Structure formats: C-alpha cells, structure tokens
C-alpha cells in the first residue's frame, strides 16, 4: 500500500547493481518506473589524486519526494537498481512506506554542504571557527588529523598559544 497523501520523502535502498551505477542512470530508472519526481542522492563529487570520486554521506540509499504523481512507490522494487523500499508495518494497515520530513532532508543537505566546504582545507591555512567551544576565534591549521573529521588548530589568545582539535565542520575559510 502507498501513502500517496503523505508529504515528505520515502527511502529506497539501492541494490548492488544500483550502487555501481551513476546517479543519473538510477534516477532515470526511478522516473521511468514511477513518474517525474524529486530525487536526492546524499553524495557529492571530490577530486582525489586527479580522479573524480563520488563521496556518499549515506551509502546505498536514495530519497524520493512523495507526490501525487506516485501511485505505488513499491513499483520501484521491480527495478534492478532498487533492493527495497524502507517501510514500517502496522497490523491494521500492513506494510506502509516510511516517510521522512523535508527538515530531515534539509539537515542531510546541510551536512553535505559542510563536507563540500571543508574538502579544500590545507595545513597552514588561516581559518575562522564558526561553532563549538572555540566559536568566533581565528587560527591556523597545523595538521589535518582525519580528512573527514578533525584538524589540529593553533589559536593565539592574548598571552597564550593553544593547540586544539576542532571538527572540520566547525571551520570556515578566512
């Protein structure tokens, strides 16, 4: 059964074949099966050692906006690219499509923007700390501890110099 009147997004788990394909091919297959709809892959492209690679925040999943055009989201389960639709079960209504809110999707998009924003940071770079314990301070990146997690930052406070670990998501370029 479909929850066609619900607003929000439903989640499709990609099959192995779906994970190996380009997002554009999977999106085309989805639209061929259920009609024109908004599709969100929680990923971004990054150049590493001269190669363009796809970095995924939530591997193996795609989000599809529920709209009036979609009469049966479960049609996607016949696709070679979709393993299953994420559902809940209700003893009265049976298998129901699990819906996530627009605000949940927006929070994922915000996290992706942080990831994209911080892929170009380098040792020796001057930065501004935009949130966290050292919010509104500036410093210099001493060492990148983990490409996707934290950096060691040198902060000068009046008469002291501190070396602190800061999540990359808290940094902005100056």
N, C-alpha and C positions, 0 to 999 in steps of 0.2 A: 504494500500500500504506500501511496505517496502522501506527503504533507504539502501539497501544492499551494495551500493558502498561507503557509508559514513564510515569514520573511527571514532573511539571513542566508547562510551558506551551508551546503552539505559537503561532506568529505568523501573523496574516493581514494581508496588505497590502490596504488599502481601495481601492476604485475611486474615480473622480472622484465618482460618484453617492454612494458611501458616505461620502466626506469632507464632502459637502454636507448630509448628514442629521444629525439629532440622535442622540447616542449611544444613547438609549433605543430608537429605531427600528432601528438597526443591531443592537443586542443582541437585540431581538425576532426579527429575521430570522435571526440566528445560531441562536438557540434553536429556532426553527421548523424549521431545516434539520437540526440535529444533536442536539437534545435539551437538557435543562436542564444548564447548566454555568456555572462561574465565568468571568466576562468582565471584563477590565481594560483601560480606555482610559487611557493615560498623559496625562491632562489635568486641568485644574481651571478653574473659572469665576472671572472677575475683573471687577469693575465699573470701567469706564474712561469718564470723561466722561458718567456717567449711563446707560451702556449695559452690559449684561452680555455679556461676550465669553468665548469658550472659548479658553484658552491650552493649547497642546499641547507636551509635552516631546519626544515622538517623533511628528511629524506623519505621518498616513497609515497608522498601524498599530494593531492591536488584538491583545491577548494573550488566549488562551483556555486554561483549565486542561484538561489531558488527563485524562480519567477513563474509567472502564469503560463509561459510557453512550455514549461516542463510538466508533462502529464504523468510520466513514470520514470523517476530517476534510476530505478532498478534495471532499465534497459541497458544501462552502461555496463552491467555485469556480463553482458554478452560480448563485450569488446575484448580483443586480445590484450589491450593495454591496461585494462582495469581488473584488479583482483576481486574487489568487493566494495560496496557502499557501506560506510560506517553507520550502524543502526543502534537503536535501543529496542527493547522488547517490552510490550505491555500485554498482560494476559487478556485484556478486553479487546485491544485493537491489533495485536500481533506485532510483527516487525515494522518499525517506523524509522524513517530517515532521521538521523541525528543532525540537528541544526545548530550552527554556531552563529553568534551575533556579528554584526558589522563591526562593533567595537573590538571584538576578538581579532578579526582580520586586520583592522587598523593597527592593533598592537603588534601583530606579526610584521606588518609593513614597516612600522617604526623601528623594530629590531633589525630588519634588513637594511634600512637606511643607515643605522649605526654601523653595521658591518661594512657596508659600502664606503661610508665616510672614513672609516679607520683602516682601510686596506692600504693606504698610501703613506702611513706614518713611517718615519725613519729615525734611527738613532741620531742624536744631535739636534733634532728638530725642536723648535720652541712651540709650546702648546699652552692652551687655556683649559683648566679643569672646570667643566660645566656642571658637575653634580658630585655628590658624595661628601666624604669627610673634609676634603680639601677644596671644596667648591669655591669658585671665583678667584683661585690663585693661578699664577702662571709658573711654568717650569720648563725644563729641558729634558727630553727623553735621553736617558743614559743607556738603557738596554731594553730590547723587546724580549720579554720573558717567554711569551707564547703568542704566536701570530694572531690568534683569535681571542686572547683572554686579557693578559695584563702586561704592563710595562713598568720599568723602574724609572721614576721621575726625580730629578734634582730640583728642589724647591728652596729658594732663599727667603727666609723670614727674618727681618731686621738683622739680628746679630747671629743667627743660626742658619746652617745649611742642613736640609733634611733629604734623605733618600727614601722615597716611599713607593710602594707598589700601588698602582692605580689601574682599574679596569679600562681597557681601551674605549669602551662605550661612554666613559665619562669625559673623554677628551675632545677638544676642538682645535683645529689649526689656528694659529695667530696670523 
